[in-house]
Amino acid sequence: MERTGKDQRGTDFIHAEDAKEYLMKKCNVPEKHIAIKSSEKDDIEGINLFAKDCDIRYIITKQALQEGWDCSFAYILCILTNPQSAPGITQLVGRILRQPNARKTKVKELDECYIYTYKPNAATLVREIKSGLEIEGLGDIAGRLVNDEGRGGENNLKDRETSYRQGFKKFDGKIYLPKFVIQEKDSWRDIIFEADILNGIYWSKIGINEIGKKTLGDKQTKEQELTLGLSKEEKELLQETGRLETKGTLEIDEAFLARQLSDVVPNPWVAFDLGKEALQILSKKYDKETIAANFVFIIEELKKILDKEKIRLAEDVFRKILDKKKLCFFLIQEKGHHLLPSHIKVKSNRQLVRTDNSPIQKSLFDYVPDEDLNETEKTFASYRDEQEQLLWWYRNRVRKDFQIQGWQRNKIYPDFIAANSSKT
């Protein structure tokens, strides 16, 4: 409720008396079934709402429920305002979830509570309430909270098969996407990172002089040796029985260094030479004891430098074979060459909607689960769905659908794939 005061009726805000009048005139609710609870009017004062002969069925209030009045038998909440505070709306929902004397009826409709609310983005409201309940330790309830398009909690989600929208079925089996391919005689194949990129790197061009700019710490390192034994106290399992502090005894191990660098450099001989070169660079600035004391730090920093250099050289290889036309980016209309699926299985819960809660219209598939997109992706999908030039859009599934192999080992998975209409 927005207003309850005597002099506040007749404005653009919804007044408690307006709600009462609507219930009586439009819904044929007897006046004795309605009560107003506000700072100026308290129709339920002294009334036992739990009594079997109590006539009150509807209680109209502005802040009483949110400020701490527990109506523990209520299970339908109708919010006539446009709540802006997520914690506030969560508190309201929590009030009608507190039902200490409630008993299961085994009738689904009676064993649930319902919230009717005015808010442009109802889908966002549901997520805010869920998040609030989880913070309050009511995660089991939050998992079963859905809007009127929901199918149930995450624990009850069922797989459903979705296909192209009716207007897009003509594209079934005809949507091919471009990718990088390598020419081999009269045929083309997918680019392979290890064979086509990594194998073409000239490791002699790698530069590691940056390691000489790193600052090493004090060469005096200390180690602590703890001795533990069973505790005599029942509440504790172990107790410290001795402690010995000694000087660090790290040593420079070139073979160990090479094995560590092999995570980045695949050739062990090249890794050994690079490690040896790095130690020589550092020896111009630091003595042997200081280098030994910082050996682990040196390994980690050297791996970062080598990884950055490997990406630089891999990009050079990629661009060279691209310039030679050996590597191309185009469509191959053959089976298995980046053809979007015709049917996919999704978890059936809430259908994605626009920010104004209207149904999406231009998704390639006829059902897009709300949970499959984060907040940024939902905003983007809603924006694209409203564009006149857009024909269809698709939320690309990572490691399942369209991907592009570039000059780095990890493939690129676009978040969205879209097609514009040919109409101008």
Secondary structure as UniProt FT lines:
FT   HELIX           6..8
FT   TURN            9..10
FT   HELIX           16..26
FT   HELIX           31..33
FT   STRAND          34..37
FT   TURN            43..46
FT   TURN            49..50
FT   TURN            52..53
FT   STRAND          58..61
FT   TURN            64..68
FT   TURN            72..73
FT   STRAND          76..79
FT   HELIX           86..97
FT   TURN            100..101
FT   TURN            108..110
FT   STRAND          114..117
FT   HELIX           122..135
FT   TURN            136..137
FT   HELIX           139..142
FT   TURN            143..144
FT   TURN            148..149
FT   HELIX           154..156
FT   STRAND          158..164
FT   HELIX           166..171
FT   TURN            172..174
FT   STRAND          179..184
FT   TURN            185..186
FT   STRAND          187..190
FT   HELIX           193..197
FT   HELIX           198..200
FT   HELIX           203..205
FT   HELIX           209..213
FT   STRAND          222..230
FT   TURN            234..235
FT   STRAND          238..247
FT   HELIX           254..261
FT   TURN            262..264
FT   HELIX           268..283
FT   TURN            284..285
FT   HELIX           288..293
FT   HELIX           295..323
FT   TURN            324..325
FT   STRAND          327..330
FT   TURN            335..336
FT   STRAND          343..348
FT   TURN            355..356
FT   HELIX           370..372
FT   HELIX           375..385
FT   TURN            388..389
FT   STRAND          390..395
FT   TURN            398..400
FT   STRAND          416..420
//
